[in-house]
C-alpha cells in the first residue's frame, strides 16, 4: 500500500514539474507583458583537417603546415591537432634505416620538430589550432624541422619514422 501512495505522489510531482516548465511565464494582470527568449541550437560542428600524407625532412631546415577546410564549429569551440606519438620528450623524431639485414645495426637520423621557435614538446605537442571565424588559419603557424645531419659517412638507404596525429574538438 505504501508503495502505491509513494508512486502516486511521485507521479503527481513529476506532472506538476512538467506543467511548470512548459508554462514558464504567467500573466495575471490586464495589459501586462512578458518577454520570452527563442532559442534553437544547431549542434552539427564539423571540420576537415589537412595533415601531410608524407613529411620529408631535409639537410636544411624545412617545414609543413597543418590546414583546415570546411570549418563549421561553435564560437566557444576550437579544433586542436597534436602529435601523440613518434616524438621523444625533446621533440625529436628518430628516423631508422629500413631493410637492414638481421643482426646489423640500424642507423638512425634525427630531426627536431618545432613551432614558432619552440620545440613541440615545450608546446605540449600542439601543431594545429583552429577557431571559428571567416579565415581558417593555423594559429600556431608552420611546423619546422631541424636539418638532418647527413654527411659522406651516413649509410645510404631509406630512413623512416611514424608520427601519430590526434584531432580534438574542444570547448572553452
Secondary structure, 3 states (H helix, E strand, C coil): CHHHHHHHHHHHHHHHHHHHHHCCCCCCCCCCCCCCCCCCCCCCCEEEEECCCCCCCCCCCEEECCEEEEEECCCCEEEEEEEEECCCCCCEEEEEECCCCCCCCCCEEEEEEEECCEECCCCCCEEEEEECCCCCCCCCCCEEECCCCCCCCCCCCCEECCCEEEEEEEEC
